[in-house]
Amino acid sequence: MQPNGGIHSRNTINRMAEAMRSVGDGCTKEDLLLKGFTERQVYIFGPKATELATIMARAA
């Protein structure tokens, strides 16, 4: 994984943000694990995905 950039990182962040939006408010690490993300992905990409999910929700 490339935590500081790269297409794989951006795709993972986008997928995770979409998963967070699909779960809605109160999305937890366990919710993301059930969606198929690994603990490492949640740790590395979770903060950026949270920011993106918030921006996406406000724009909708």
N, C-alpha and C positions, 0 to 999 in steps of 0.2 A: 504494500500500500504506500501511497505517496501522500502523507498527511498535509503537506504544504503546497499542494497543487497537482496538476495533471488531470487528464480527462477522467480517469477512474475515480479520483477523489471528488470531482464535481458531480459525476453521475451518482455516486453514493450519497452525497449530501442532498442532491435533488430527490432521489428515491426516498431517503429518510424523511425529508421535509414533507413529502406527499403522504408517507405513512403516518406521520404525526398529525397531519390535517385530517386524514381519514378516521383516526381514532378520536380526535377532538380534544377539547380541554381536559387536562389531567392525564395526558399520555405519559406513560411511565417507561422506564428501561425495560421492564418485563413485557410491556406491549410491543416494543420494538424487537425484542428477542423473539416473540411469537410471530412477528412479521418476517423473520428470517435474517435479521442482522446479528452479527456476533457482538460479544461484549466489547471486544477491542474496537470495532467500528463505532459502537455507541459512545465509547469513551473518547475516541479521536474525533469523530465527525458530529457527535451529538450537539455540541454548543453551536456550531455553524448551522446545522440543520434546524435547530430551534429558532435561530435568528431568521432564517429563510422562511420557515413555516409561519412565523409571526408576520413577516412582511407580506407573504402571500395571502394570509387571512385578512389583513387590513385592506389589501388591494381588491379583494373580491367583493 
